[in-house]
Amino acid sequence: MTLVSKICLFCEELINSENKSIEHVIPKWLLELLQIKDLEIEPSHITPEENLVSKRKHNLESLKAGNICRDCNNGWMSKLENEAKPIIEDLISLKRLCIDLNDQERLILARWTTKTAYTLNAGSNYHKNIPPEHYSYLYKNKNLLPANVWSFAQQHHASQAFYWLQWPAWALNNVEENHAEIEQLKTQAYKISFQFSNLLLTVFYLPLNEYIPVLWKGIHIPMYPKTGKCGWYEKEKFPWDNSVNAVTKFHLGVEAWRQ
C-alpha cells in the first residue's frame, strides 16, 4: 500500500511515490543563463518588526518546492515555462523592452512571475502567506490571476545577476487610523519581487478592497492587469545602475492607499 503524505499545491491531487515531483524555484535554464546555480544564498525570514525567525544557507540550485505533482510540473507549468523563456531572455538581454510587450506576452510573463513567486514561498523558509486558493486559481484559470493580484515589470542596468525580496511592506495613507488593517496586510497580503540580471519583476496581493495600489509613475509597468483602478505618484530618480537598490525600490515603491 502506498502512503499518501502530501497534496499538490496547485491541482490539489494527492501526491504519492509514483507522481511526486520536485520543482526548481528558479528554473534550470535561467540558472544556467545567468550562471547562478552555484550562487550561495542565505534566505532569512525576518518579521515586519525586523526579528530574525530563521536563516538557511545553500546554493541557488538547491532551492526547490516539493509539494508539486508530476502532472503539474510536466504539464501546464512546463508549457508556461516554454512560453515565458523567449520573452524573459529578450528582456534580460535588453533586445526588447517591457513596455513593448503585447497583451498575451504580458499575461504569460505575469503568470510566470506569479508561479515562480508561489513556488518560492512554498520552498523557502519564509512564512506561508500565499492563500491555498491562489495556487488552485492559477492552475484552473489560464488567462487570469486571482482577484486583487497585480504583476509589474521593469528593466535596469544590472550590477549583479540575481536577487529577490519576499516581504509585504506597504506605505499606507491614514496609518494612525487603521491599525487593524495594517495588521491584516502584514499577515494576509504578499509582495514578492525578483531581479534577474537586467529584469525586475514583482507580484503582489492587496486583500483589502478599500485600498488601491499606488504606483511609481514610469517605473511600474503593468503586466497584469494591464488596466485597473490605481494611483500614481512621482518620486526621486530611480537607481538604474544598482541592482540591489533598484529591486528594493521597485519592491517597496508599490504603496496602498485607502480610497
Secondary structure, 3 states (H helix, E strand, C coil): CCCCCEECCCCCCEECCCCEEEEECCCHHHHHHHCCCCCEECCEEECCCCCEEEECCEEHHHCEEEEEEHHHHHCHHHHHHHHHHHHHHHHHCCCCCHHHCCHHHHHHHHHHHHHHHHHHHHHCCCCCCCCHHHHHHHHHCCCCCCCCEEEEEEECCCCCCEEEEECCCCCECCHHHCHHHHHHHHHHCEEEEEEECCEEEEEEECCCCCEEEEEECCCCEEEECCCCCCEEECCCCCCCCCHHHHHHHHHHCCEEEEC
